[in-house]
Amino acid sequence: MSEQNQFKTDVREWLEANCPESMRSPYLSEADICWGGLDWQFQSEDQEQWLRRMAQKGWTAPSWPLEYGGGGLNREQAKILKQELDRINARSPLYSFGISMIGPALLKYGSEELRQQHLPPIVRGEIRWAQGYSEPNAGSDLASLQARAEDMGDHYRVNGSKIWTSYGDKGDWMFALFRTDAGSPKHQGISLILFDMKTPGVSTRPIQLISGKSPFTETFFEDVRMEKNQVVGEPNQGWTIAKYLLTHEREMIGASGNLQSGAESLSETAIKKLGLDNGQLSNPVLRSDIARFEIDEVCHQLTMERARDEVKAGASLGPSASMFKYYGTELNKRRYELLMSLGSVNALAWAGTDSAAGQLPRRWLRSKGNSIEGGTSEIQLNIVAKRILGL
């Protein structure tokens, strides 16, 4: 306990000295979220400074090994760091598919060469990653993918397409699934390959959403050369790695149901917008809905923390990721339904400075996609039924 207390003191002192004051407040817009990457434009000196300082400590990926640029923290230390960041409402220094998805897959399945090449730049926020999984005819049935990597001896030649590529037009590198053995059963003959998005023959096209935003793209491959040394794990064994990576993606999406560091709670927002009548919100139905939501949110957060502790102790997250993904996305949709209720008819404003360019209704509409991306809610419920409940 004395070592943990000393570590907590050291972390608290370091954060006080190194976390800029502007990084201790809620996000004002999506521009405040730092994704990093070769073309990333920092919104302020503080945003850049916060990322650089945290990356230097390895605390953008605190549990990753020191030799790959991570923080090398054990599970208790990582928890203390998170608690101290939450205590000062610190913004995350970096959002990264590299940290949340391909990084863990490389740590488990990647060669030492791939780990040394890709993990340190991920920690430093130098490379932004995109994910190439879904195809026009391979969404929920992902194993039916048809994008093909033809063996050309010293490299693969890739043709086909992907769809719903999150930030595909902004990614520097992509991790993607391709069929490397067309004669194998559909769950076999698939490989996970890493490649530079500027490789000749790779192109993207934005997909416009109902929210008016275009965070997704279609990605096209025309005779693209991909190197064999960028295959993660063994060739034709990509489905096993893909499933492992999906557990991390679903955990990440599931965490969207929890309040992010630095963000206002629903009750705080409600009090600010509606004020109090005799110490409470005057609308009893809304008061009850907010209370029920915040209780469910805390339960979800604590359950996820317990599961993460179990994983750090050696357990497998496995199908529990589907449970977290389903419940977290439902929570996030409930959050935005309640936020829209708090704003009444004014919450529907789509443009103008008073509505911050329609930020709230656009996020409300975007939240509907949470129950589709990363595996639909129906698929997650099937997994929970079969692999957790044994039905």
Buried (B, 14 or more C-beta within 10 A) or exposed (E): EEEEEEBBEEBBEBBEEBBBEBBBEEBEEEEBBBBBBBEBEBBEEBBBBBBBBBBEBBBBBBBBBEEBBBBBBBBBBBBBBBEBBEEBBBBBBBBBBBBBBBBBBBBEBBBEEBBBBBBBBBBBBBBBBBBBBBBEEBBEEBBEBBBBBBEEEEBBBBBBBBBBBBBBBBBBBBBBBBBBBEEEEBBBBBBBBBBBBEBEBBBBBEBEBEBBBEBBBBBBBEEBBBBBEBBBBEBBBBBBBBBBBBBBBBBBBBBBBBBBBBBBBBBEBBBEBBEEEEEEBEBEEBBEBBEEBBEBBEEBBEBBEEBBBBBBEEEEBBBBBBBBBBBBBBBBBBBBEBBBBBBEEEBEBEEEEEBEEBEBBBBBBBBBBBBBBBBBBEBBEBBBEEBEEEE
